């Protein structure tokens, strides 16, 4: 762990492995297994790193080119929350500035350990720091970062609308005054299809239809909306998470509307 990040943590980790901090939060995120890990290490991580070199994100969200370039040019350490197997926006920013230092996080310790194994063997880049903790309860000090980034990170938090509100409030808390949250976040087109998928899987549906719109959730945190008008719709796949895997298994299309949010802390 880079010292610049060590000084920003507010709690001691339960364990430190390969310099990465782990806070024992495996029960609050996606439940990955050894088959997921094997797929990540054999192909998925590399595919996600490689795809970030292509302009697809910037063609869907033109303003993402500008904001990723801004983060890269300023070169300030940034926080990526709920990074998942794709590492969120981190690869797009680092392609523009490989020297930038970041802290990529996820609730799953298995995922973070797998990312560490891949980075050490394939990237050998100590500038990517890693930690496993819950985005709803970040063990970080107030006013720590100029930028927090995410790709569907808040959208995938549990506990319904309250969980998403809490994650947004945590992002607001750890940002410095005038700092930015840059995130592609999502909402589903048809929640009845999600109910159907989870019933077929014999699982409890944790994707609760939101009582508040994204605009209302953002307003509850005092963020200033810089941009929220760029979006596209795609179908969930098995590469996303367990919902996508179930949707593929049962042949049910789950449409997802993705929006690029750029929010500023007042």
Secondary structure, 3 states (H helix, E strand, C coil): CCHHHHCCECCCCCEEECCEEECCCHHHCCCCCHHHHHHHHHHHHHHHHHHCCCCHHHHHCHHHHHHHHHHHHHCCCEEECCCCCCCCCHHHHHHHCCCCCEEEEECCHHHHHHHHHHHHHHHCCCCEEEEECCCCCCCECCCCEEEEEEECCCCCCCCHHHHHHHHHHHHHHHEEEEEEEEEEEEEECCHHHHHHHHHHHCCCCCCCCCCCCHHHHHHCCCCEEEEEEEEEEEECCCCCCHHHHHHHHHCCCCEEEEEEEEEECC
